Amino acid sequence: MTAKKEEPLNIVVALSHDADPYSTLRDALAATDVPADTYRLVRSLGKKDFEDKIGDVDVAIVWHFAPELLRKAKRLKWVHFAMAGMDDALHPALVESPVLVTSSVGVHARPVAEHAFAMILAFARGLVLAFANQHERRWARRSVVYSIHELRDTTLGVVGLGHIGRAVASLGKAFGMHVVGVSRHGAPVNDVDEVFTPDGLPKLLSRADFVVLCVPLTAETRGIIGVDEFRLMKETAYLINVGRGPLVREDMLLEALRHRWIAGAGLDVFEKEPLLPDHPLYNLDNVIISPHVAGVTPYYWERMAKLFVDNFQKFLAGEELPAKVDKERGY
């Protein structure tokens, strides 16, 4: 008797975007040695179409996955999120289910690190003041000259040493900075001179000239930078937040910037987004604001597709998935 052939896995791509992530994923899968008859890649044509298909889906590639869909998703084995940070995507229903969850961890590392350093360099080279003078058509060379300093031999504090934090640390070493970091385990990390566990955060804050926040948003990290932490920082130090807005108590950040407890802040993320036009942060001359674009790169879908394919091959082989999310920790 002939053995019954395994039914192909239904993979549904439910990603609305100006680019075409479906085609990128299709080509990335086709370029592997995974037999084409082991999977069926399908494009979702919107929310209603995804809901109609979910009963036959084995693997879903999504931005969000609504809790109510789990009741209909009888075959669902794995959800891959196209973003790295889980935030509210990891809802209780998904946490309690047996469904595997992966994220696009690491895809943003290079662009976010470069964005953080764009902000650091803008402060270090007096460009924040130079840009303000430019808009007012003022030469004002002397004021810019006195705001300039070098990065070499300054201290870079990196809070969170995952993919992004390690990329930030690598750039710091390239600029000749002394790099200190905080991670959950406190284990040694390449390009980081000193690594502390979370209880060493005060030590990092008191020593760093630039503090870069790279940790995911969890119950433990929400509001980790507040009034006490700002008071620990040097008056000449800068805070760079490329993680998540709620890592920082925004009301305390405003106080720290207005009263010059710290020299300035580079912010790509905020407690509430978009940042409304009347927000007081816009009025401060020691702040750089960007509209949550640190992770943007023209190579995003290419990298995300490669990450998914690598995990898919391990999924078929019954191996641990490198991008698997720890549902309890939230990342």
ABEGO torsion letter per residue (X at the ends): XBBBBBBBBBBBBBBBBABBAAAAAAAAAAABABBAAABBBBBBAEAAAAAAAAAABABBBBABBBAAAAAABAABABBBBABABAEAABBAAAAABABBBBBABGAAAAAAAAAAAAAAAAAAAGAAAAAAAAAAGBAGAAAAAAABBBABGBBBBBBEABAAAAAAAAAAAAAGBBBBBBBAAGBBBBGBABBBBAAAAAAAAAABABBBBABBBBAAABGABBAAAAAABBAABBBBBABBAAABBAAAAAAAAAAGABAEBBBABBABOBBBAABAAAABAABBBBBGAAABBAAAAAAAAAAAAAAAAAAAAGBBBAABBBAAAGX
